[in-house]
Amino acid sequence: MSHKNAEEQRLAVRDTYRNWKRWGAYLAERQWGTVREDYSQDGNAWGFVDHDKARSNAYRWGEEGIGGFCDSREILCLAPAFWNGKDPILKERLFGLTNNEGNHGEDVKELYFHQVSTPTHSYAKYLYKYPQKKFPYADLVRKNRARGRNEPEYEILDTKAFKNNAYFDCFIEYAKADVDDVLMKVTVANRGSKTATIHVLPHLWFRNFWKHNKRFDRPNIKSVSDDCVQSRSVRNGRYYLYHQKGEQLFCENETNNKRIYNVPNEVPFVKDGINNHVVNGEATVNPDKNGSKFAVWYKLRVKPGEEKSVKIRLSKKKLNEPWEEFDAIFENRIKECEEFYEDILSKKKLSEAHKEVAKKAFSGLLWTKQFYYYDVFKWLFGGPGEPKPYRTDARNYSWQHLTNRHVISMPDKWEYPWYAAWDLAFHMVSFVEIDPYFAKEQLLLVLEESYMHPNGQIPAYEWNFSDVNPPVHSWAVWNVYEKDKQRTGVGDTSFLEKSFHKLLINFTWWVNQKDKSGTDLFEGGFLGLDNIGVFDRNHMPPGINRMQQADATSWMAMFTLNMLRMSLELADTNKVYEENVAKFFRHFLNIAWAMHHIGKKDISLWDDDDNFYYDVVEMSSGITNRLKVRSLVGIIPLFAVEILHKDLFEELKDFRQRAADIVRTRPDLASLISNIEETNEEGNYLFSIMRGFRLERLLRRMLDEDEFLSDYGIRSLSKYHEEHPFVFKHHGHHQIQYESGESRSSMFGGNSNWRGPIWIPLNYMIIQSLRKYYTFYGDTYTYEFPTGSGNKLNLKEIANELSKRLIKLFERNKDGRFQYHADTEDTLFATDRHFKDQHLFYEFFDGDHGKGLGASHQTGWTALIANIIMEMD
């Protein structure tokens, strides 16, 4: 295919990590408080390296910074630091609360915004808002600790830090002149009413890869002139950093053992040397002007409304005139960035406001890529020549094969600076719209042998790789394949085939591990929905033998259909896959049948009285009971739907015969599947575990504004439970009640809530499923929207109406604020021109008011709002 613009041409270059993706926004926003850096005896990851120790501790597995860049192996890092002259420390990293400090779990307490980025990071822009007053570190910790779970979080805007607009907007921009020629510009704007001083310190440093790898000597950065330093390492050769004026400061990226452990330091000028020199005036930088960590120190006096810039250039080349084309390069890259997004977003007639939301969503995705390094075997037992770390909690012991060393898409680089299996799958369904190469690479990456367990499980996340996330990887693979095929006109069957074979292994793991009775009914525990159950589904009360989960079984029905669809696609060119078509067809029938024949009494997950799906528990006494909680668990069966045209089966004679035999000999199986023997007028078959009657009844409940339907999307728990909590009395009192906002439960850390709020990814799947049903049923089937209104719409129209409600979260309300700020007393996001256009992408949203909650930069799966905007009919 032809490539429309310069950025698409760069993306099409093979092996992009050796080319235009070699440098990018891959630096974590938080390395402290992670499992990777936890070498405590008791597994206290949040406490072993906290924010206070971070400036003095040389990390083992990664680095962090504010709006930083690094190479794709994180050998060399580039990021700015700031100081307002009042804080006790440099602002080198973002501050936030640990899980124990926050009244709703961990939470970043800074204001920063991912402005824009191209997929190759040829141009990228980041905004950090830095108070001119002393940063309220202690105040944020103290007041959040004092608040209970029924109270809101105490945020940075609740303090006096931004009073009278006394702050700096710090814009951090990057533009690449070439693969190994990175331009950096830091522009500070004084938004206050008085002249103020800010210290800007662009940093260049090496990740400490030598301490734990004796093959490598410590690399070096040295001054070669008053306006240039040279970095040198056996791992990436020489680079030259050019700067204009400023004072050069050097130290080593080595731990300050004296400060942290009260033992002598191994080198004289340690990691916090630049901090201590600038803030405290100590002689802690190397007068010989060399080290593995470097900063150039600028002191800028900025008048009200004035902007001042600092320019940096990092290049493999020796440049006589590094500034000659500096501004022109930035102008060109900005223009190319605008052309790239315009080409993508002009395919549909979108408003400028909706284009901006989509562009910010995609850019946030790109800014939350991160170099992720974790070798579990070395973490457990030490590297060659190192002593074994002493731990009473050998976390992830059964994952010793796992060795991750890649740029990976993160949910949120501060709140969740580690990949999560099902998050990543959702990310890629958005990524394919802007960078299909990366989307396919990432989906294959977590299926590699250094990620996937030998038994076939996909790793969940570093806190416990053995946790079970919903099996959405196959759904993402098919979505990415299909969208990429629509874009190019040719299916990437190599990608599909590689994914399919690895997903076969994963499917087998699910069948062997999560269907222990062999009845096609699946468990999985919390399955990513944290506190959605009346009790912790990972740790059920005594006396419950097992739980037949409506969501786990429905996810597996969807997994089966995804594999069936992939088999059909691959069978088009290789008839060997016809066997897999038959295999997954039978799996699908078996799952559908099992959902209605549980235990000795043949109990069903579907309740005919309530017209809803529920989990079923099997007690040790042999009794089976439905847990009548109306939640997303009962809506997920909607996702097990696929529309298959009869032409797909035309050449599969063996399969058609086997399918006919099943229908003839087991009509009880076929009767559970919608219209398996009939096509619609367009020749489409509907494969779904929901027959027309059940679909109608489920939609009646889902589209009821007194239950699931909110002004801003579908709630995770029915509002019915606000006045009617569900209580389960067995070995204690277990209760679940509708909570529209933050969780009042400490279950799973208490920093997320599936008991009422709106979650974008599941809403996207609902919309996508409704569109599939519409493809089969067309305009003839209509349903009330909302329930009881008398307003009848077809399924496509309902999907559009749901899309509009979700999009409304990102639109301005009557007060001029984006709806996700609606419940905020502070008015800066409504009235201040430097605030009001800045978007945040929250983890989830209040089920009644639409307020943004949880992680504030979870562009990961909340970036699906861009898909929702672009896919509106």
N, C-alpha and C positions, 0 to 999 in steps of 0.2 A: 504494500500500500504506500501511497505518497504521504510524506510528512509535511503538515501544513506550515509549521513554524520552527524556529530555531530550537526551542526546548524539546519538541518531539524528535528532532534530528539527534539531539544529544542522548535522549532516552533510548533511541534505537541502536546505539553503539553497543557492540558485544562487550561483556565483562565490564559493566559500568563501574564496579568498585575499583578497577584499575584505571578508570577514565573519569568521567564527570561526576560520579558519585564517590570518588575517593575521599573527598572532604565534604562534610555536611554537619547538620545540627544533631550530632550523635552523642553529645555529652549529656549525662544524666543531670537532672535538677536536684536529685538527692541520692547520695551514695551511703550516707550515714543511716543507721537504723535499719539496715537491710540484713537479710539472712546471710548473704554472701560474706559480709564483713563481720559476722558474729563469731567470735572465738571465745565466748564466755563458757563457763562450765555448765550453766543451767539453761542455755538457749534463750537468754534474754537479749534478743536482737536489738530492741529499741534502746536498751541501756548500755550495751557494750561500747558502741561508738555513738554518742549523742551529738547534738548540734554544737555543744560547747567544746567537745573534744575534736570535732571535725577539722578545725583549722590547724590542729597540731598533729593529727594522726595521718600517716601515709597509708593510703588504702592498698589492699591486696588485689582487689578484683576490678576496680574501675575508678573513675574520677567524676567530678561534679562541677557545675558552674552556673552562672546566670547568662542565659542566651548564648551558650558556648558552641564552638565548632571543634571537631577533631577529625582525624583521618579514620578510615573504616576499621582500623585495628586499634584505634585509640593509643597510638604510640606518642603522639604529640597533640597537645590541647591548647586551644586559644579561647580566652573569655575575658571580659572586663570585671573589675571590682570597683567599688565606689566607697567613698567615706565623706560624711557630711561634717566632719570635724568635731562631732559631739558623741558619737557612738563609741562604746568601749572596744569595738572590733571593726575591722573592715567588712564591708558587705561583699563577701566573696561567694556566698551561697544563700539560697532562700531559707527563711526561717519558718518553722511550723511546730505544731505540737505532736508529741508522740501519742500512741493509742491510749496510754494511761493518763496523759495530761488533758486530753480533750474530752469534753462532756459528751461528745458524739464520735469519739475515736480520733485517729490522727487527722490533722488538718493544716494545710499551709496557711500562713498568716501574712501574706504578701499580696501586692497588686501587680500583676504582670499579664501581658497579652501577646499571644502569637499573632503577629500582624499579617504576614504573608510569607510564602516560600514556593519556589518551583520544585518539582520532583527531584531534580538533580542538585538542588540547593545552589544553582547558579546565581540566584538572588534570594535573599532571606532577610526578614526584618522582625524585630522583637522589641517590645516596649516594657520597660520596668519603671514603676513609679516609686521614687525614693523620698521619704520625708526629710525636710530640712531640720526638723526637731530631732531630738534623741529618739531612736527607735524604741518602742515600748515592749521590749522583750519580756521583762519581768511581769509587767501589767497583764499581758496576754496570757501568760502561764497562770498567774495567780487567779485571775477572774474566771478563766475557763475551768480551772480545778474546782472553784467554789460553786459552779453551776451544776444543777442536776440534769437528768436526761429529759425532763419535761420542759426545760428552758432552752432557748435558742443559744447558738454558739456566740461567743464574744469575738467580734471580728476587728480587723485593723481599722475599719472606718468607724467603729464604735469608740475608739480611743480618740485622743486629741491630736494624733500624729499628722493628720491632714487638715487641721483647722486653718481657716483663712487661706486655703490653697497653698500653704507653705511647703511645697514639694517640688522635686525635679522630675520631669519626664525624661527618661534616659532611653533613647532610641539606639538599638544595636543593629547595625546593618552589615551584610556581607554581600560581596559580588565577586565572582570568579573571572579573572582575565583568561585563565586556562586551567587545565586539570590540577596543576600544582602551583597555582598563583592566586592566592586568596586575599582580597581586599576587605578591610574592616573599617567601618566608620562608626564612632560613638558620638552621638549628638545629644547634648543635655540642654533642656529648656527650663528656665525658671518660671514656674506658674504662680509664684508668690508675689507679694506687693513690695518686697524689699530685696535689695541686692544680697546675694548669698554666695558662699564659697562651696564648691564641691571638688573633691579629689577624684580623679579618674585614673585607674591603674589597669590598662590592658595587660593581661598575663599570658605568658607562653611557658608551658611546662611539659615534662615527660611524665606519663603514667609510670609508677614505680614497678617496672617489669624485671628489674635486675636483682632485687633483694631475694626473691624466691626462685630465681633461675640463674644458676651459677655460670651458665654459658655466656651470659651477657655482663659486660662491665657497665658501670653507671655512665650514661650519656652525659653530654655537656652542652651548655649554652654559654657562649662567651661574647664579650664586647669586641667588635672589630673596628668600630668608630663611634663617635658621639651619637650617631643616629642610625646605627645598625648593629645587630647582634647575629651570631651564627649558631645554629643548633647542629649537633653532630651525633649520630647514632649508627651503629652497625645495622640497625633494623630499618632505618629509612633514609640514611645518608645525610646530606647537608641541606638545611633550609636557612634562608636569610630573612630576618624580620627587620623591616625598615620602619622608622618612626620619625616624626618631626619634633625636635627639641625634647623636653622631658628629661627626667633623671632616671638613669638605669639602676635597677636594684636586683641583686642575685642572692639566692639561697639554694638549699637542696630540698628536693621532695622526699625528705626522710623524717620519721617520727620524732617529735620532741619527747623523748623518753623521760627526761627530767621532769617535765610538767605533768605528764600523764601517769608515769609509774614511779617517779622519784628515784630513778637510776640514771647514771651518766649517759650522755648522748654519744652516739657513735661518730658523729661529725659535728663541727662547730656551728654551722649555719643551717638550722633545721627548717622544716616546712613553714612554721609560723613566723619565720624571721622577718619577712617583708611586712607582715601585719604588725609585729612588735616595734619595728623601726618607724613605720609611718605613724602609728597611733601613740606609741609611748616614747618615741625618740631613742630607743635602745640601739646599741651597736650590734645588731643581729643580722646584718647583711654583709656579704663577702666584699671586702674592699678590693680584692683582686678581680672583681667583676667577672665571675663565672660561677656556674652551678647548674643544677637540673631544673630549677624554677626561676623564672625571670618576670619582672614587671617594669614598665616604664611609668613614671609617676608624674602626673600633670596636676597642677593646682589652678583651678579655673574660678575666676570671680565673675559671676553672671548677674546682670541687671534684670529687673522684672520684665518678663516677656521676651528676653533675649535668648538666643540659642548660640552655643559654641560647640565646635566639633573637634574630635581627635581622629587622626587618620593613621592606620596601620596597614602594612602590606607584608604578607608572608609568602615567600616564593622560593622555588628551587633555583631560580636564576639570579645571577649577579646583575643587578640593574643600576645603570648609571643615573637614570632619571626615573625613579619609582613613582613620582607624582605627576609626571607629564600628562598621562592619559587617565589618571585616577578617576576624575569626575566623569569623563566620557564613558569609561567602562561601566560605571554605576548607571548612568543614563541609559545605556544600551541594554543592560540586564533588566532594568526596571521596565523598559518598553517591551522586551521579550516576554517578561513575566505577565504583563497585562495582555499581550497578544495570546499567550497560551491559555489563560483563563477565559478570555473572550471567545476563543474558538470552542471551548468546551461548553460554556454556559449560554452561547447564542443558539444552540441547537433547539432550544425551546424558547418561547416568548415569555421571558421572566422579567419581573419588575427589577429595578436597580437594587431595591432593598433585599429582595430574595437572592439576587446574584451575589450580593455582599455577604449574606449569611452562608451561602454555599462556598464561596471563596475562602471565608474565614474558617469554615469547618474543614475543608481540604487542607488549608495551610496549617491548622492545628494538628491534623494527622501527621503532616510532614515534620513539624517541629517535635513531635513526640516519638520519633525514631530514636533509638539509643543503642550504643555499643553495649552488649550484654556478655559478660564473661563469668563463667562459673563451671569449675571442674569439681564435681562432687567427690570423686575419689581423693583428689589432693586436699580438698577442704576437710574431709574426714580423717585422712591418715597422714597428711603433710606431703610436700613434694620431695623429690630426690635429695637426700642428705638432711632433711628437716625432721625435727622430732614430731611425733604424733600429737595433735592437739588433744587436750583432756576435756572430754565432755561427758556429762551424765545423760544428756539428751542427744543421741546420735540422729539428728533430723535427716530425713531422706536417705537413710542407710541402704534401702533396697534400690537406690537409683545411682549406684556407683559407676554405671556406664555413661552417665550423662555428662557431656562435655560441650558446653555452649560457648561460642566465641564468635558472635555475629552481630551485625546491626539488625535489630528487631523492633517491631512496632509495639510500643508500650501503651497500656491504658491511660496513664497519666505519669509523667516523668518525675513528679514530686510525690504524689499520694501513692501511686502504685508503680514504682520504678523497676518493675519486673514483668515479664510477659505472662499472660494468662490465656489458657487454651481457647476458651470460647470467646473471650474478648477479641483475640487476634483474628478469629474467623470472621467476626462482624466487621472488624477494621478493613479486611481485604475486600469486602463487598463494596465499600466506599473507595478504597484505593484503586480498584480496577478502573474507575472512571477517570483517574488522572495518571496512573502509572501501572498498567497491567503487568508489566515485567516484574515489578516489585511484588504485586499481589500474588502472582504465581510462584515466585521464588519463596515467599514467606510461608505459603500453604504447604509447599514441598519441604521446607526447612524443618518444621516441627514433626514431620513424618520420617526424617532421617534417623539412622540407627544411633546417632549420638544424642538424640532427643527421645524418640519413642522408646518405651521400655521393650526389652526382648519379648515380653508377653503380649505386646500390642497396645498397651495403654499409652495415650498421649499425655505428656506431663501437664499437670494443672497449673501450678505456680510454685515459686520457691519455698513458700511457707510450708507446703506439703504437696509435693509432686504427685502423691498418690490420691489426693482428693479427686472427686469425679465431677467433671463439668458436663453439661449436655452435649451430646454428639452432633454438634452443628458443623463440624469440619467438612463433611460430605456436602452439606447444603451450600457452604461457602465455595467449595471447589466447583460445584455445578454452576452456581451463579457467576463466578469469575469466568469460567469457560464460556458460558453462554453470552455474557456481555462482551467478552473479547472477540468472540466469533461474530457477533453483530457489528463490532467495530471494524474488523478486518475482512469479513466475508469468508474467512477460512478458520475452521476449528483447530486449536492447538492440541491435536490428539496425543502428542508426545507427553504434554503436561497432564492431560486427562488420564492417560494410561498409567503413568508413574503414580499419580495420586490414587487411582483405583486399586492398584496392587497393594499399596500400603494401607489403604482404608479397609481392604479385605481382612488384613491382619487385625486392625482395630475393631472391626465388626465382630470378628471371632472372639476377641477379648471380651467384648460386651456380652456375647452369648454365653461364654464360659464362666465369666465372673459375676455378672449381674442378673443372670437368669439361672440361679443355682438349682432350682427344681426342674429345669428343662421344660417349662410350660409356656414359654414365650411371654411371660409377664416379668417386667424388669424393675429392679431397684436402682439405687444410685445415691441415696442420701439426700443432702441438701440440693445437689445439682445446680449450684450457682445461684439459687434463689434464696440464699441465706435464711432469713427468719420467716419464710412464707408458711411454714407448718405450725401447727398448734404446739408442737414440741420440736426439738432439734432432730431432724430426720437422720442425722449421722449417728445420734446416740439416743435410741428410743428407750422409753421406760421399761423396766423389767416386766416380763410376762408377755411381751409382744415378740412372737417368733420372727415375723417378717412383715414388711409393708409392700403391697403391690401398688406402685406409684403410677397414677394416671399420666403424670408428665414424663416419667422415665419410659414407660411403655409407648407413649405417643411419640416421643423423640425417636425411639427405635423404629417405629412405623415410618416416620419421615426418613430416617437413615436408610431404611430398606428401599423406599421409593427412590431416593437419590441414587442408590447403587443400581437399582433397576434401570433408571433413566440413563446412567452412564454406560451400563452394559449394552443398552440398545444403541447408543451412539457409537460405541466401539465395534459392535457387531456389524455395523454398516460396512466396515472395511475388513473386518476379521471375524469370520463366523464362529471362531472358537468361543467368543463371548456369548453366544446363544445359550450355552450352558448356564452362564451367570444370570441371564434374563430369567430362565426357568427357576433357578435357585431363589432369587430374590422375590419373584412372584409368589412362590410358595411360602417364603418367610412372611411376606406381607399378609397373606391370607391367614396364616397361623396366628399372627399377632392380633389381627382383628377379631378372630374367633375367641382367643384367650381373654380378651378384654371383657368378655361377657360370660365367662365360665370359670369363676374362681372358687376353689375349694369344693367341699362336698355338696354345698347347697347351690352350686353354679351361680354364685353372686356375680353381678356385673359392676364394672367401674362406672357405668351409666346408671343414674338413679331415675326411674320412670316417674316418680312423684315430683322430684325437683327439676327434672329435665336438665341434668348437669352431670359432669364427670367428677368423681371424687376418688381420693386414695382409699385403699382398703387395707385394714390391718388384720392379720391372722394371729389370734391369741394362742397361748400355750394350751388353753383348754379346748382348742379346736374351733372356737367361735370366730366368725369373721364379721367385722363391722366397717361400715363406711365412715370416714371422717368427713362430716358434711361442712367443709370449709369451702366457701365460694371464692376461689382465687384463680389466678392465671393458670394454675395447675389444671383446672378443668377446661380452659380455653385452648391449651396447647394441642389437644387432638385436632384442632382446626388446621394445624400445620402439615398434617400427614395427608397431602393432596398433590396429585400430579395429573396433568392433562397430556394424554398420549394420542397422537394421530394414528389412524389405522395403517397408514403407509409405512410406519416404523416397523410393523410386524409382517409386512407383505412377503419378505424373503425368508422369514423365520418359520419355515414349515414345521420343523420339529417342535419348536416351542408352541406353536398354535395347536398342534395335536395334543401336547401334554397339558396345556391350559384347558382345552376342551374336555379332556379326561377328568381333570380335577373338578371342573364345574359339574360334570355329569355324575361323578361318583361321590362328590362331597358338596351337594347343593347348599348344605348348611354353612359352609365356608363362603361360597360365592354370594349368598344372600346378604351377608354382612357388609359387602363392599358395594358402594354406589355404582349402579349401572355398568357393571363389569362386562356385560354381554351386549350392551347397546351403545351406539355412537349417537352423537347429536347430528344436526344437519351438516355440519362442517366435517364430519367424519372423526370427531374426537371422542376418545374414551375418557371417563372420569374414574380415576383411582383414588379412593378416599375411604377412611374408616368411618366417615359420617354420612349416613343416608339423609335424604332430603328432609325428613321429619325432624331428625336430631339437629341438623344444621339450622333449621328454622327455629327450633326451641332454644338452642344455644345462642343464636343471634338475638332472640327476643330478650334474653337475660343480659347479654353483653352490651346491647345498645340501649339499655334502660338507664336513664340518668340517676335513678335512685339506687342503682347497683354499680355497674362498671363504667358507664359512659360519663366522662368528665367533659368540661368545656375545652380541655386541653389533651384529650386522648383517652385511652383505656386504662383504668386503674388496675393495680396489681391485686387488690383485694376488694371485694364488693362492699359498697357503702352500707349495705344491709347489716353488716357486722358491727357498725358503729353503735346501733341500738340493740343488736342481738349478737353479743359475743358468743363464739363457739367455745364450749367448755368440754374438756375430756378429763374425767376423773378416773385415774388409774395410777396407783403408786404416786399420788400427789395430785395437785390441782393444776391442770394445764389449760391455758386460755389464750385465744387469739381474738383481737378486736381491731376494727378499722382505725388506722392512724394515717392521716393524709400526708403528714410531713415526716420529720425526723423520727427515728425509732426510739421508743421508750424501753426497748429491750437491749440487753448487753450481748445477746446471742450473736456469734460471729464477729465480735468486736464492737458491735453497735454503731458502726459507721455507714451502714446502708439499711434500707428498709423496703421490704417487699410486702408490707401490710397496708397498702393503700396508694403509695405514690405511682407516678407514671414513669415507665422505663421505655426509652426510645427504641431499643433493639427489638423487644418483643412486640411493640406496636408496629414496627416495620414488617415483621413477619406476619402479623394479622392482616395488614393491608395487602401484602403480597399474596397471601392465601386467598383473600376475597377476590382479588383480580383473577386468580386461577379458576375459582368457582364460576366467576362471570364468563370466562372463556367457554365454559361448558354450557351453563344455563342461559347466558345471554340476557336480553331485555325482558324475557317473559316472566322470570321470577323476580318479584319485588317484595320488599320487607319494610316494615315501619322504621323510620329513622327520624327522631328517637322513638323508642318503644312507647306506644300510647298516644303518639302525636297525630296519627291518621295520615302522616306524610309518607307515601310509599316511594321507595327508590330501588333501583336495581343494584346489584352487588358492586359494580364499578363505581356507581355514584356514591355508594356508601363508603367505599375505599377512598374516594376523593374527599368526602366530607370529614372522614377521620384524619386524612392528611392535612386538611385545612386547620383542624383543631390543634394538631401537633405543631404546625408551622406558626400558629398564633402565639406559641410560647416565645418565639423569636421576633415577634412584631411589637411595635410600640402600642401601649394602651393609652387611654385617655389622659393619663398623667405624663405622657411623653417618655415613659420608661419601657424597656423591653419587659414583656410580661414576667419573665423569670426573676425580675427585680421587684415585682409588684408589691410584695409583702415586706419590703425593706423600708424602714423609717428614714434612712439617709436619702437625701435627694440628689447627691452628686451625679448618680447615673441618669437622672432625669434632666438636670438643669445645667451641669457643667459641660461645656463644649469639648473639653479634653477627656471627659469620661463617657458621655452618653452614646458615642458611636462605637464603643469598645464592647465586643461580644465575649461572653464566657460560655462554655459548653459543659453544663453540669452533668453529674452522674445520673441523677434522677430528679423528678419534679413533683411538687406538692399536688396531690390528687384533687384538691378543691380549688386552689388559687394559682397553681402553676409556678410557684416559687422554685428557683433552682436550689438543689440540695446535694449534699455529698461532695465528692471531689469536684472542684470548680473548673478544672482543665481536662476533663475526661473527654477530649475530642475523639478518643478512640471510637467507642461505639455510638456516642451521641453525634458523631459526624454523619451518621445515617440520615440526619435531617436534610443533608444535601441531596441524598438519593430521593428522599420523599419529595423535595421541591422539584427535582428534575423529572421525576416519574409521574407527576400529576398530569392527568388527562384533561 
